[in-house]
Amino acid sequence: MILRYGQSQTSWMAEIRIRANSYIIGGWHDFYIENGLKEGDQFKLELIQSGTKPVAIYYSMSFITYSYSSC
């Protein structure tokens, strides 16, 4: 799988293992370091192309704020 950051053309090759849960294995270390991720960070991967070489876009969830209201 190819991981891409937002709309940039920077990309990382990664191997995804899908079972009951999904795991990023090969390529994770470079992706993690270059994007400044830390333990506990949340992000979203959006699959934008499937096939023999799938492509997913990475979005950081740290910039999303949530508002809660009481009923």
Predicted model as a PDB file, atoms N, CA, C, CB and O in Angstrom, pLDDT in the B-factor column:
MODEL        1                                                                  
ATOM      1  N   MET A   1       0.847  -1.165   0.000  1.00 81.00           N  
ATOM      2  CA  MET A   1       0.000   0.000   0.000  1.00 81.00           C  
ATOM      3  C   MET A   1       0.893   1.228   0.000  1.00 81.00           C  
ATOM      4  CB  MET A   1      -0.964  -0.002   1.213  1.00 81.00           C  
ATOM      5  O   MET A   1       1.988   1.215   0.563  1.00 81.00           O  
ATOM      6  N   ILE A   2       0.425   2.268  -0.625  1.00 84.00           N  
ATOM      7  CA  ILE A   2       1.107   3.553  -0.616  1.00 84.00           C  
ATOM      8  C   ILE A   2       0.346   4.478   0.320  1.00 84.00           C  
ATOM      9  CB  ILE A   2       1.210   4.158  -2.054  1.00 84.00           C  
ATOM     10  O   ILE A   2      -0.863   4.656   0.179  1.00 84.00           O  
ATOM     11  N   LEU A   3       1.063   5.071   1.286  1.00 83.00           N  
ATOM     12  CA  LEU A   3       0.468   6.049   2.200  1.00 83.00           C  
ATOM     13  C   LEU A   3       0.892   7.430   1.743  1.00 83.00           C  
ATOM     14  CB  LEU A   3       0.898   5.790   3.687  1.00 83.00           C  
ATOM     15  O   LEU A   3       2.067   7.654   1.451  1.00 83.00           O  
ATOM     16  N   ARG A   4      -0.045   8.354   1.677  1.00 82.00           N  
ATOM     17  CA  ARG A   4       0.238   9.714   1.240  1.00 82.00           C  
ATOM     18  C   ARG A   4      -0.279  10.675   2.301  1.00 82.00           C  
ATOM     19  CB  ARG A   4      -0.408  10.010  -0.150  1.00 82.00           C  
ATOM     20  O   ARG A   4      -1.345  10.446   2.871  1.00 82.00           O  
ATOM     21  N   TYR A   5       0.465  11.755   2.577  1.00 76.00           N  
ATOM     22  CA  TYR A   5       0.061  12.733   3.580  1.00 76.00           C  
ATOM     23  C   TYR A   5      -0.806  13.808   2.937  1.00 76.00           C  
ATOM     24  CB  TYR A   5       1.296  13.365   4.257  1.00 76.00           C  
ATOM     25  O   TYR A   5      -0.327  14.575   2.101  1.00 76.00           O  
ATOM     26  N   GLY A   6      -2.096  13.869   3.327  1.00 70.00           N  
ATOM     27  CA  GLY A   6      -3.015  14.880   2.806  1.00 70.00           C  
ATOM     28  C   GLY A   6      -2.981  14.929   1.292  1.00 70.00           C  
ATOM     29  O   GLY A   6      -3.031  13.895   0.626  1.00 70.00           O  
ATOM     30  N   GLN A   7      -2.895  16.137   0.752  1.00 70.00           N  
ATOM     31  CA  GLN A   7      -2.875  16.300  -0.697  1.00 70.00           C  
ATOM     32  C   GLN A   7      -1.460  16.370  -1.261  1.00 70.00           C  
ATOM     33  CB  GLN A   7      -3.633  17.543  -1.082  1.00 70.00           C  
ATOM     34  O   GLN A   7      -1.284  16.568  -2.463  1.00 70.00           O  
ATOM     35  N   SER A   8      -0.444  16.209  -0.404  1.00 69.00           N  
ATOM     36  CA  SER A   8       0.940  16.286  -0.877  1.00 69.00           C  
ATOM     37  C   SER A   8       1.281  15.060  -1.712  1.00 69.00           C  
ATOM     38  CB  SER A   8       1.917  16.413   0.310  1.00 69.00           C  
ATOM     39  O   SER A   8       0.554  14.067  -1.706  1.00 69.00           O  
ATOM     40  N   GLN A   9       2.376  15.140  -2.417  1.00 74.00           N  
ATOM     41  CA  GLN A   9       2.829  14.016  -3.216  1.00 74.00           C  
ATOM     42  C   GLN A   9       3.841  13.158  -2.457  1.00 74.00           C  
ATOM     43  CB  GLN A   9       3.435  14.511  -4.515  1.00 74.00           C  
ATOM     44  O   GLN A   9       4.338  12.169  -2.994  1.00 74.00           O  
ATOM     45  N   THR A  10       4.152  13.538  -1.192  1.00 79.00           N  
ATOM     46  CA  THR A  10       5.044  12.730  -0.370  1.00 79.00           C  
ATOM     47  C   THR A  10       4.342  11.425  -0.049  1.00 79.00           C  
ATOM     48  CB  THR A  10       5.455  13.480   0.933  1.00 79.00           C  
ATOM     49  O   THR A  10       3.180  11.422   0.358  1.00 79.00           O  
ATOM     50  N   SER A  11       5.049  10.307  -0.234  1.00 83.00           N  
ATOM     51  CA  SER A  11       4.400   9.026   0.019  1.00 83.00           C  
ATOM     52  C   SER A  11       5.383   8.038   0.629  1.00 83.00           C  
ATOM     53  CB  SER A  11       3.808   8.456  -1.275  1.00 83.00           C  
ATOM     54  O   SER A  11       6.599   8.209   0.538  1.00 83.00           O  
ATOM     55  N   TRP A  12       4.835   7.007   1.250  1.00 84.00           N  
ATOM     56  CA  TRP A  12       5.588   5.953   1.904  1.00 84.00           C  
ATOM     57  C   TRP A  12       4.994   4.624   1.487  1.00 84.00           C  
ATOM     58  CB  TRP A  12       5.573   6.116   3.448  1.00 84.00           C  
ATOM     59  O   TRP A  12       3.775   4.484   1.392  1.00 84.00           O  
ATOM     60  N   MET A  13       5.843   3.656   1.240  1.00 86.00           N  
ATOM     61  CA  MET A  13       5.373   2.302   0.967  1.00 86.00           C  
ATOM     62  C   MET A  13       5.147   1.611   2.313  1.00 86.00           C  
ATOM     63  CB  MET A  13       6.401   1.502   0.073  1.00 86.00           C  
ATOM     64  O   MET A  13       5.983   1.716   3.211  1.00 86.00           O  
ATOM     65  N   ALA A  14       4.054   0.926   2.453  1.00 84.00           N  
ATOM     66  CA  ALA A  14       3.737   0.227   3.710  1.00 84.00           C  
ATOM     67  C   ALA A  14       3.039  -1.081   3.391  1.00 84.00           C  
ATOM     68  CB  ALA A  14       2.846   1.107   4.639  1.00 84.00           C  
ATOM     69  O   ALA A  14       2.402  -1.231   2.348  1.00 84.00           O  
ATOM     70  N   GLU A  15       3.170  -2.009   4.298  1.00 83.00           N  
ATOM     71  CA  GLU A  15       2.453  -3.277   4.177  1.00 83.00           C  
ATOM     72  C   GLU A  15       1.358  -3.292   5.233  1.00 83.00           C  
ATOM     73  CB  GLU A  15       3.419  -4.507   4.340  1.00 83.00           C  
ATOM     74  O   GLU A  15       1.621  -3.064   6.413  1.00 83.00           O  
ATOM     75  N   ILE A  16       0.147  -3.557   4.810  1.00 78.00           N  
ATOM     76  CA  ILE A  16      -1.007  -3.585   5.697  1.00 78.00           C  
ATOM     77  C   ILE A  16      -1.433  -5.035   5.869  1.00 78.00           C  
ATOM     78  CB  ILE A  16      -2.180  -2.712   5.140  1.00 78.00           C  
ATOM     79  O   ILE A  16      -1.552  -5.775   4.892  1.00 78.00           O  
ATOM     80  N   ARG A  17      -1.659  -5.434   7.108  1.00 80.00           N  
ATOM     81  CA  ARG A  17      -2.155  -6.764   7.390  1.00 80.00           C  
ATOM     82  C   ARG A  17      -3.576  -6.630   7.914  1.00 80.00           C  
ATOM     83  CB  ARG A  17      -1.240  -7.509   8.407  1.00 80.00           C  
ATOM     84  O   ARG A  17      -3.809  -5.963   8.922  1.00 80.00           O  
ATOM     85  N   ILE A  18      -4.523  -7.260   7.236  1.00 76.00           N  
ATOM     86  CA  ILE A  18      -5.935  -7.151   7.618  1.00 76.00           C  
ATOM     87  C   ILE A  18      -6.426  -8.508   8.102  1.00 76.00           C  
ATOM     88  CB  ILE A  18      -6.803  -6.645   6.426  1.00 76.00           C  
ATOM     89  O   ILE A  18      -6.402  -9.506   7.381  1.00 76.00           O  
ATOM     90  N   ARG A  19      -6.866  -8.500   9.337  1.00 78.00           N  
ATOM     91  CA  ARG A  19      -7.475  -9.686   9.957  1.00 78.00           C  
ATOM     92  C   ARG A  19      -8.686  -9.164  10.728  1.00 78.00           C  
ATOM     93  CB  ARG A  19      -6.445 -10.478  10.913  1.00 78.00           C  
ATOM     94  O   ARG A  19      -9.459  -8.372  10.189  1.00 78.00           O  
ATOM     95  N   ALA A  20      -8.865  -9.595  11.985  1.00 79.00           N  
ATOM     96  CA  ALA A  20      -9.937  -9.029  12.811  1.00 79.00           C  
ATOM     97  C   ALA A  20      -9.661  -7.541  13.036  1.00 79.00           C  
ATOM     98  CB  ALA A  20     -10.053  -9.785  14.180  1.00 79.00           C  
ATOM     99  O   ALA A  20     -10.586  -6.729  13.079  1.00 79.00           O  
ATOM    100  N   ASN A  21      -8.387  -7.195  13.176  1.00 77.00           N  
ATOM    101  CA  ASN A  21      -7.934  -5.800  13.241  1.00 77.00           C  
ATOM    102  C   ASN A  21      -6.962  -5.592  12.089  1.00 77.00           C  
ATOM    103  CB  ASN A  21      -7.258  -5.460  14.637  1.00 77.00           C  
ATOM    104  O   ASN A  21      -6.430  -6.557  11.540  1.00 77.00           O  
ATOM    105  N   SER A  22      -6.730  -4.347  11.724  1.00 74.00           N  
ATOM    106  CA  SER A  22      -5.776  -4.042  10.660  1.00 74.00           C  
ATOM    107  C   SER A  22      -4.503  -3.491  11.274  1.00 74.00           C  
ATOM    108  CB  SER A  22      -6.374  -3.035   9.645  1.00 74.00           C  
ATOM    109  O   SER A  22      -4.547  -2.765  12.267  1.00 74.00           O  
ATOM    110  N   TYR A  23      -3.365  -3.838  10.681  1.00 77.00           N  
ATOM    111  CA  TYR A  23      -2.064  -3.410  11.178  1.00 77.00           C  
ATOM    112  C   TYR A  23      -1.213  -2.887  10.039  1.00 77.00           C  
ATOM    113  CB  TYR A  23      -1.350  -4.558  11.892  1.00 77.00           C  
ATOM    114  O   TYR A  23      -1.209  -3.453   8.946  1.00 77.00           O  
ATOM    115  N   ILE A  24      -0.486  -1.798  10.299  1.00 77.00           N  
ATOM    116  CA  ILE A  24       0.537  -1.341   9.372  1.00 77.00           C  
ATOM    117  C   ILE A  24       1.832  -1.969   9.864  1.00 77.00           C  
ATOM    118  CB  ILE A  24       0.625   0.251   9.298  1.00 77.00           C  
ATOM    119  O   ILE A  24       2.227  -1.757  11.010  1.00 77.00           O  
ATOM    120  N   ILE A  25       2.494  -2.734   9.013  1.00 79.00           N  
ATOM    121  CA  ILE A  25       3.733  -3.371   9.459  1.00 79.00           C  
ATOM    122  C   ILE A  25       4.909  -2.793   8.672  1.00 79.00           C  
ATOM    123  CB  ILE A  25       3.659  -4.921   9.284  1.00 79.00           C  
ATOM    124  O   ILE A  25       5.518  -1.833   9.142  1.00 79.00           O  
ATOM    125  N   GLY A  26       5.247  -3.304   7.548  1.00 80.00           N  
ATOM    126  CA  GLY A  26       6.376  -2.799   6.781  1.00 80.00           C  
ATOM    127  C   GLY A  26       6.198  -1.340   6.409  1.00 80.00           C  
ATOM    128  O   GLY A  26       5.129  -0.948   5.941  1.00 80.00           O  
ATOM    129  N   GLY A  27       7.236  -0.523   6.610  1.00 81.00           N  
ATOM    130  CA  GLY A  27       7.185   0.887   6.253  1.00 81.00           C  
ATOM    131  C   GLY A  27       6.657   1.793   7.350  1.00 81.00           C  
ATOM    132  O   GLY A  27       6.706   3.016   7.222  1.00 81.00           O  
ATOM    133  N   TRP A  28       6.151   1.204   8.430  1.00 80.00           N  
ATOM    134  CA  TRP A  28       5.551   2.007   9.492  1.00 80.00           C  
ATOM    135  C   TRP A  28       6.562   2.934  10.153  1.00 80.00           C  
ATOM    136  CB  TRP A  28       4.928   1.103  10.536  1.00 80.00           C  
ATOM    137  O   TRP A  28       6.242   4.094  10.410  1.00 80.00           O  
ATOM    138  N   HIS A  29       7.758   2.466  10.434  1.00 83.00           N  
ATOM    139  CA  HIS A  29       8.751   3.265  11.167  1.00 83.00           C  
ATOM    140  C   HIS A  29       9.061   4.573  10.439  1.00 83.00           C  
ATOM    141  CB  HIS A  29      10.046   2.459  11.363  1.00 83.00           C  
ATOM    142  O   HIS A  29       9.045   5.635  11.063  1.00 83.00           O  
ATOM    143  N   ASP A  30       9.340   4.521   9.148  1.00 84.00           N  
ATOM    144  CA  ASP A  30       9.633   5.746   8.392  1.00 84.00           C  
ATOM    145  C   ASP A  30       8.431   6.684   8.385  1.00 84.00           C  
ATOM    146  CB  ASP A  30      10.041   5.404   6.948  1.00 84.00           C  
ATOM    147  O   ASP A  30       8.582   7.891   8.574  1.00 84.00           O  
ATOM    148  N   PHE A  31       7.247   6.137   8.168  1.00 82.00           N  
ATOM    149  CA  PHE A  31       6.022   6.929   8.154  1.00 82.00           C  
ATOM    150  C   PHE A  31       5.815   7.623   9.498  1.00 82.00           C  
ATOM    151  CB  PHE A  31       4.813   6.042   7.819  1.00 82.00           C  
ATOM    152  O   PHE A  31       5.499   8.812   9.545  1.00 82.00           O  
ATOM    153  N   TYR A  32       5.991   6.886  10.578  1.00 81.00           N  
ATOM    154  CA  TYR A  32       5.809   7.362  11.949  1.00 81.00           C  
ATOM    155  C   TYR A  32       6.782   8.508  12.257  1.00 81.00           C  
ATOM    156  CB  TYR A  32       6.010   6.204  12.953  1.00 81.00           C  
ATOM    157  O   TYR A  32       6.370   9.556  12.756  1.00 81.00           O  
ATOM    158  N   ILE A  33       8.055   8.308  11.963  1.00 85.00           N  
ATOM    159  CA  ILE A  33       9.087   9.307  12.241  1.00 85.00           C  
ATOM    160  C   ILE A  33       8.891  10.563  11.391  1.00 85.00           C  
ATOM    161  CB  ILE A  33      10.477   8.715  11.988  1.00 85.00           C  
ATOM    162  O   ILE A  33       8.881  11.670  11.928  1.00 85.00           O  
ATOM    163  N   GLU A  34       8.736  10.410  10.093  1.00 83.00           N  
ATOM    164  CA  GLU A  34       8.658  11.551   9.188  1.00 83.00           C  
ATOM    165  C   GLU A  34       7.402  12.394   9.398  1.00 83.00           C  
ATOM    166  CB  GLU A  34       8.709  11.071   7.762  1.00 83.00           C  
ATOM    167  O   GLU A  34       7.381  13.564   9.015  1.00 83.00           O  
ATOM    168  N   ASN A  35       6.360  11.828   9.995  1.00 80.00           N  
ATOM    169  CA  ASN A  35       5.140  12.588  10.254  1.00 80.00           C  
ATOM    170  C   ASN A  35       5.047  13.048  11.702  1.00 80.00           C  
ATOM    171  CB  ASN A  35       3.926  11.756   9.905  1.00 80.00           C  
ATOM    172  O   ASN A  35       4.029  13.606  12.112  1.00 80.00           O  
ATOM    173  N   GLY A  36       6.115  12.815  12.488  1.00 83.00           N  
ATOM    174  CA  GLY A  36       6.157  13.288  13.868  1.00 83.00           C  
ATOM    175  C   GLY A  36       5.085  12.687  14.752  1.00 83.00           C  
ATOM    176  O   GLY A  36       4.625  13.333  15.694  1.00 83.00           O  
ATOM    177  N   LEU A  37       4.679  11.462  14.464  1.00 83.00           N  
ATOM    178  CA  LEU A  37       3.642  10.823  15.272  1.00 83.00           C  
ATOM    179  C   LEU A  37       4.205  10.388  16.614  1.00 83.00           C  
ATOM    180  CB  LEU A  37       3.043   9.618  14.532  1.00 83.00           C  
ATOM    181  O   LEU A  37       5.385  10.057  16.737  1.00 83.00           O  
ATOM    182  N   LYS A  38       3.342  10.395  17.611  1.00 85.00           N  
ATOM    183  CA  LYS A  38       3.703   9.939  18.948  1.00 85.00           C  
ATOM    184  C   LYS A  38       2.670   8.910  19.400  1.00 85.00           C  
ATOM    185  CB  LYS A  38       3.786  11.136  19.955  1.00 85.00           C  
ATOM    186  O   LYS A  38       1.563   8.849  18.865  1.00 85.00           O  
ATOM    187  N   GLU A  39       3.041   8.114  20.380  1.00 85.00           N  
ATOM    188  CA  GLU A  39       2.104   7.135  20.928  1.00 85.00           C  
ATOM    189  C   GLU A  39       0.849   7.864  21.396  1.00 85.00           C  
ATOM    190  CB  GLU A  39       2.751   6.330  22.099  1.00 85.00           C  
ATOM    191  O   GLU A  39       0.938   8.878  22.089  1.00 85.00           O  
ATOM    192  N   GLY A  40      -0.304   7.355  21.023  1.00 85.00           N  
ATOM    193  CA  GLY A  40      -1.580   7.958  21.408  1.00 85.00           C  
ATOM    194  C   GLY A  40      -2.152   8.898  20.361  1.00 85.00           C  
ATOM    195  O   GLY A  40      -3.327   9.257  20.444  1.00 85.00           O  
ATOM    196  N   ASP A  41      -1.347   9.313  19.364  1.00 85.00           N  
ATOM    197  CA  ASP A  41      -1.866  10.175  18.301  1.00 85.00           C  
ATOM    198  C   ASP A  41      -2.927   9.422  17.513  1.00 85.00           C  
ATOM    199  CB  ASP A  41      -0.725  10.654  17.362  1.00 85.00           C  
ATOM    200  O   ASP A  41      -2.858   8.202  17.359  1.00 85.00           O  
ATOM    201  N   GLN A  42      -3.898  10.158  17.023  1.00 84.00           N  
ATOM    202  CA  GLN A  42      -4.962   9.562  16.226  1.00 84.00           C  
ATOM    203  C   GLN A  42      -4.864  10.086  14.804  1.00 84.00           C  
ATOM    204  CB  GLN A  42      -6.355   9.867  16.833  1.00 84.00           C  
ATOM    205  O   GLN A  42      -4.567  11.258  14.572  1.00 84.00           O  
ATOM    206  N   PHE A  43      -5.119   9.198  13.865  1.00 80.00           N  
ATOM    207  CA  PHE A  43      -5.115   9.598  12.469  1.00 80.00           C  
ATOM    208  C   PHE A  43      -6.105   8.743  11.704  1.00 80.00           C  
ATOM    209  CB  PHE A  43      -3.704   9.479  11.860  1.00 80.00           C  
ATOM    210  O   PHE A  43      -6.582   7.722  12.199  1.00 80.00           O  
ATOM    211  N   LYS A  44      -6.403   9.169  10.505  1.00 82.00           N  
ATOM    212  CA  LYS A  44      -7.349   8.452   9.652  1.00 82.00           C  
ATOM    213  C   LYS A  44      -6.635   8.130   8.343  1.00 82.00           C  
ATOM    214  CB  LYS A  44      -8.658   9.295   9.399  1.00 82.00           C  
ATOM    215  O   LYS A  44      -5.909   8.967   7.807  1.00 82.00           O  
ATOM    216  N   LEU A  45      -6.838   6.933   7.836  1.00 81.00           N  
ATOM    217  CA  LEU A  45      -6.368   6.554   6.511  1.00 81.00           C  
ATOM    218  C   LEU A  45      -7.583   6.407   5.614  1.00 81.00           C  
ATOM    219  CB  LEU A  45      -5.528   5.235   6.551  1.00 81.00           C  
ATOM    220  O   LEU A  45      -8.496   5.638   5.915  1.00 81.00           O  
ATOM    221  N   GLU A  46      -7.594   7.145   4.513  1.00 84.00           N  
ATOM    222  CA  GLU A  46      -8.706   7.071   3.566  1.00 84.00           C  
ATOM    223  C   GLU A  46      -8.224   6.386   2.291  1.00 84.00           C  
ATOM    224  CB  GLU A  46      -9.275   8.490   3.252  1.00 84.00           C  
ATOM    225  O   GLU A  46      -7.343   6.899   1.601  1.00 84.00           O  
ATOM    226  N   LEU A  47      -8.800   5.230   1.982  1.00 85.00           N  
ATOM    227  CA  LEU A  47      -8.440   4.506   0.776  1.00 85.00           C  
ATOM    228  C   LEU A  47      -8.979   5.265  -0.428  1.00 85.00           C  
ATOM    229  CB  LEU A  47      -8.986   3.052   0.810  1.00 85.00           C  
ATOM    230  O   LEU A  47     -10.188   5.458  -0.559  1.00 85.00           O  
ATOM    231  N   ILE A  48      -8.067   5.701  -1.318  1.00 86.00           N  
ATOM    232  CA  ILE A  48      -8.507   6.455  -2.491  1.00 86.00           C  
ATOM    233  C   ILE A  48      -8.302   5.687  -3.786  1.00 86.00           C  
ATOM    234  CB  ILE A  48      -7.772   7.770  -2.564  1.00 86.00           C  
ATOM    235  O   ILE A  48      -8.810   6.083  -4.835  1.00 86.00           O  
ATOM    236  N   GLN A  49      -7.559   4.590  -3.712  1.00 85.00           N  
ATOM    237  CA  GLN A  49      -7.338   3.763  -4.896  1.00 85.00           C  
ATOM    238  C   GLN A  49      -7.115   2.340  -4.443  1.00 85.00           C  
ATOM    239  CB  GLN A  49      -6.132   4.273  -5.737  1.00 85.00           C  
ATOM    240  O   GLN A  49      -6.284   2.087  -3.570  1.00 85.00           O  
ATOM    241  N   SER A  50      -7.847   1.411  -5.023  1.00 85.00           N  
ATOM    242  CA  SER A  50      -7.657  -0.002  -4.678  1.00 85.00           C  
ATOM    243  C   SER A  50      -6.923  -0.690  -5.826  1.00 85.00           C  
ATOM    244  CB  SER A  50      -9.030  -0.707  -4.388  1.00 85.00           C  
ATOM    245  O   SER A  50      -6.477  -0.033  -6.767  1.00 85.00           O  
ATOM    246  N   GLY A  51      -6.804  -1.975  -5.748  1.00 83.00           N  
ATOM    247  CA  GLY A  51      -6.133  -2.711  -6.807  1.00 83.00           C  
ATOM    248  C   GLY A  51      -4.852  -3.345  -6.305  1.00 83.00           C  
ATOM    249  O   GLY A  51      -4.703  -3.594  -5.109  1.00 83.00           O  
ATOM    250  N   THR A  52      -3.923  -3.607  -7.221  1.00 83.00           N  
ATOM    251  CA  THR A  52      -2.686  -4.281  -6.840  1.00 83.00           C  
ATOM    252  C   THR A  52      -1.772  -3.402  -6.003  1.00 83.00           C  
ATOM    253  CB  THR A  52      -1.953  -4.739  -8.070  1.00 83.00           C  
ATOM    254  O   THR A  52      -0.970  -3.921  -5.227  1.00 83.00           O  
ATOM    255  N   LYS A  53      -1.873  -2.082  -6.140  1.00 83.00           N  
ATOM    256  CA  LYS A  53      -1.086  -1.153  -5.321  1.00 83.00           C  
ATOM    257  C   LYS A  53      -2.025  -0.091  -4.750  1.00 83.00           C  
ATOM    258  CB  LYS A  53       0.065  -0.489  -6.161  1.00 83.00           C  
ATOM    259  O   LYS A  53      -2.090   1.020  -5.274  1.00 83.00           O  
ATOM    260  N   PRO A  54      -2.760  -0.425  -3.669  1.00 84.00           N  
ATOM    261  CA  PRO A  54      -3.713   0.524  -3.093  1.00 84.00           C  
ATOM    262  C   PRO A  54      -3.019   1.793  -2.595  1.00 84.00           C  
ATOM    263  CB  PRO A  54      -4.479  -0.134  -1.948  1.00 84.00           C  
ATOM    264  O   PRO A  54      -1.849   1.768  -2.211  1.00 84.00           O  
ATOM    265  N   VAL A  55      -3.760   2.898  -2.608  1.00 85.00           N  
ATOM    266  CA  VAL A  55      -3.257   4.181  -2.112  1.00 85.00           C  
ATOM    267  C   VAL A  55      -4.208   4.687  -1.036  1.00 85.00           C  
ATOM    268  CB  VAL A  55      -3.115   5.227  -3.271  1.00 85.00           C  
ATOM    269  O   VAL A  55      -5.423   4.705  -1.230  1.00 85.00           O  
ATOM    270  N   ALA A  56      -3.647   5.100   0.107  1.00 83.00           N  
ATOM    271  CA  ALA A  56      -4.439   5.677   1.194  1.00 83.00           C  
ATOM    272  C   ALA A  56      -3.859   7.026   1.561  1.00 83.00           C  
ATOM    273  CB  ALA A  56      -4.472   4.738   2.431  1.00 83.00           C  
ATOM    274  O   ALA A  56      -2.641   7.202   1.567  1.00 83.00           O  
ATOM    275  N   ILE A  57      -4.727   7.984   1.869  1.00 84.00           N  
ATOM    276  CA  ILE A  57      -4.303   9.311   2.319  1.00 84.00           C  
ATOM    277  C   ILE A  57      -4.385   9.341   3.837  1.00 84.00           C  
ATOM    278  CB  ILE A  57      -5.184  10.444   1.684  1.00 84.00           C  
ATOM    279  O   ILE A  57      -5.356   8.875   4.433  1.00 84.00           O  
ATOM    280  N   TYR A  58      -3.339   9.903   4.454  1.00 81.00           N  
ATOM    281  CA  TYR A  58      -3.229  10.027   5.908  1.00 81.00           C  
ATOM    282  C   TYR A  58      -3.702  11.408   6.329  1.00 81.00           C  
ATOM    283  CB  TYR A  58      -1.770   9.778   6.384  1.00 81.00           C  
ATOM    284  O   TYR A  58      -3.258  12.412   5.771  1.00 81.00           O  
ATOM    285  N   TYR A  59      -4.594  11.471   7.304  1.00 81.00           N  
ATOM    286  CA  TYR A  59      -5.065  12.723   7.887  1.00 81.00           C  
ATOM    287  C   TYR A  59      -4.837  12.679   9.394  1.00 81.00           C  
ATOM    288  CB  TYR A  59      -6.571  12.967   7.558  1.00 81.00           C  
ATOM    289  O   TYR A  59      -5.247  11.725  10.055  1.00 81.00           O  
ATOM    290  N   SER A  60      -4.191  13.695   9.936  1.00 78.00           N  
ATOM    291  CA  SER A  60      -3.999  13.790  11.384  1.00 78.00           C  
ATOM    292  C   SER A  60      -5.315  14.175  12.020  1.00 78.00           C  
ATOM    293  CB  SER A  60      -2.890  14.817  11.747  1.00 78.00           C  
ATOM    294  O   SER A  60      -6.010  15.065  11.530  1.00 78.00           O  
ATOM    295  N   MET A  61      -5.665  13.507  13.114  1.00 75.00           N  
ATOM    296  CA  MET A  61      -6.898  13.825  13.823  1.00 75.00           C  
ATOM    297  C   MET A  61      -6.638  14.817  14.950  1.00 75.00           C  
ATOM    298  CB  MET A  61      -7.537  12.552  14.377  1.00 75.00           C  
ATOM    299  O   MET A  61      -7.579  15.233  15.625  1.00 75.00           O  
ATOM    300  N   SER A  62      -5.383  15.207  15.168  1.00 65.00           N  
ATOM    301  CA  SER A  62      -5.051  16.099  16.283  1.00 65.00           C  
ATOM    302  C   SER A  62      -5.583  17.510  16.070  1.00 65.00           C  
ATOM    303  CB  SER A  62      -3.548  16.148  16.482  1.00 65.00           C  
ATOM    304  O   SER A  62      -5.691  18.273  17.030  1.00 65.00           O  
ATOM    305  N   PHE A  63      -5.915  17.874  14.837  1.00 53.00           N  
ATOM    306  CA  PHE A  63      -6.409  19.218  14.571  1.00 53.00           C  
ATOM    307  C   PHE A  63      -7.927  19.311  14.596  1.00 53.00           C  
ATOM    308  CB  PHE A  63      -5.902  19.689  13.243  1.00 53.00           C  
ATOM    309  O   PHE A  63      -8.487  20.398  14.455  1.00 53.00           O  
ATOM    310  N   ILE A  64      -8.598  18.172  14.776  1.00 48.00           N  
ATOM    311  CA  ILE A  64     -10.057  18.150  14.792  1.00 48.00           C  
ATOM    312  C   ILE A  64     -10.508  18.357  16.232  1.00 48.00           C  
ATOM    313  CB  ILE A  64     -10.620  16.805  14.205  1.00 48.00           C  
ATOM    314  O   ILE A  64     -10.046  17.671  17.144  1.00 48.00           O  
ATOM    315  N   THR A  65     -11.410  19.308  16.424  1.00 46.00           N  
ATOM    316  CA  THR A  65     -11.945  19.530  17.764  1.00 46.00           C  
ATOM    317  C   THR A  65     -13.385  19.036  17.810  1.00 46.00           C  
ATOM    318  CB  THR A  65     -11.863  21.032  18.160  1.00 46.00           C  
ATOM    319  O   THR A  65     -14.120  19.120  16.826  1.00 46.00           O  
ATOM    320  N   TYR A  66     -13.757  18.538  18.933  1.00 44.00           N  
ATOM    321  CA  TYR A  66     -15.096  18.013  19.115  1.00 44.00           C  
ATOM    322  C   TYR A  66     -15.836  18.885  20.121  1.00 44.00           C  
ATOM    323  CB  TYR A  66     -15.057  16.538  19.582  1.00 44.00           C  
ATOM    324  O   TYR A  66     -15.246  19.333  21.104  1.00 44.00           O  
ATOM    325  N   SER A  67     -17.100  19.125  19.887  1.00 42.00           N  
ATOM    326  CA  SER A  67     -17.892  19.854  20.866  1.00 42.00           C  
ATOM    327  C   SER A  67     -19.018  18.938  21.352  1.00 42.00           C  
ATOM    328  CB  SER A  67     -18.460  21.181  20.259  1.00 42.00           C  
ATOM    329  O   SER A  67     -19.653  18.230  20.571  1.00 42.00           O  
ATOM    330  N   TYR A  68     -19.236  18.977  22.624  1.00 44.00           N  
ATOM    331  CA  TYR A  68     -20.275  18.147  23.230  1.00 44.00           C  
ATOM    332  C   TYR A  68     -21.318  19.056  23.845  1.00 44.00           C  
ATOM    333  CB  TYR A  68     -19.682  17.180  24.297  1.00 44.00           C  
ATOM    334  O   TYR A  68     -20.987  20.073  24.454  1.00 44.00           O  
ATOM    335  N   SER A  69     -22.558  18.693  23.687  1.00 46.00           N  
ATOM    336  CA  SER A  69     -23.619  19.465  24.333  1.00 46.00           C  
ATOM    337  C   SER A  69     -24.448  18.522  25.198  1.00 46.00           C  
ATOM    338  CB  SER A  69     -24.517  20.190  23.278  1.00 46.00           C  
ATOM    339  O   SER A  69     -24.644  17.356  24.855  1.00 46.00           O  
ATOM    340  N   SER A  70     -24.921  19.032  26.298  1.00 49.00           N  
ATOM    341  CA  SER A  70     -25.763  18.206  27.160  1.00 49.00           C  
ATOM    342  C   SER A  70     -27.221  18.419  26.786  1.00 49.00           C  
ATOM    343  CB  SER A  70     -25.527  18.539  28.658  1.00 49.00           C  
ATOM    344  O   SER A  70     -27.625  19.525  26.426  1.00 49.00           O  
ATOM    345  N   CYS A  71     -27.989  17.376  26.870  1.00 46.00           N  
ATOM    346  CA  CYS A  71     -29.404  17.463  26.503  1.00 46.00           C  
ATOM    347  C   CYS A  71     -30.265  17.760  27.690  1.00 46.00           C  
ATOM    348  CB  CYS A  71     -29.866  16.191  25.854  1.00 46.00           C  
ATOM    349  O   CYS A  71     -31.484  17.868  27.557  1.00 46.00           O  
TER     350      CYS A  71                                                      
ENDMDL                                                                          
END                                                                             
